[in-house]
Amino acid sequence: MISAKDVQKLRQATGAGMMDAKKALEEVDGDFDKASRLLLERGIADARKRGERAQGQGSIGLYLHRQADRPVLGVLVELAAETDFVAKSEEFQRAANDVAMHVAAAKPRWRTRDEVPPDAVESERELISAQARNEGKSEDIIVKMVEGKLKSFYEDYVLYEQTFVNPERFDGTVGDMVEQLSATMGENIGVSQFVRIAVGEGSS
């Protein structure tokens, strides 16, 4: 049985996407070294190097939700790539639209964890700590609770940390999905920006 911990370890070592890492481990019965070599042979393990290359092209993903005869929710997502060849492909455009659909449903506030303002994290940390103290938790327990709930906070509000809303299309986080697309197409691919506008909600 391949554990999530094994998959994560291989991902960190090779830069491969979640699904590629899991598949490689399954093919070699969980042997870490063999799985690493397999990914290298397939050209997947150079994902980190791809991440340093410029994203000069891309496409706009679009999602509109209609109520009766009018649109009431709209999302635009810029999915960036290195070349026009990849950006204009059907698979790439479908992925851009999938991310837009996800943003419509999941309402992320930030793109990556690094973009979360420090004061937002600190405010959440203080709130969790205060609630735990009111419940009479010890300081050791509070520290563990804060870290656990902060992880949930990121999973709720950070696009790349959120579980993709349609598991039939992709089973994993949006970040994993983007990594998988990058590995499949051999380019540095990523969500550059997004905007969600809903009637009565403002924009995010």
Buried (B, 14 or more C-beta within 10 A) or exposed (E): EBEEEBBEBBBEBBBBBBBBBBBBBEEBEBEBEBBBBBBBEEEBBBBEEBBEEEBEBBBEBBBEBEEEEEEBBBBBBBBBBBBEEBBEBEEBBBBBBBBBBBBBBBBBBBBBBEEBEEEEBEEBBEEBBEEBEEEEBEEEEBEEBBEEBBEEBBEEBBBBBBBBBEEEEBEBBBBBBBBBBBBBBBBBBBBEEBEBBBEEEEEB
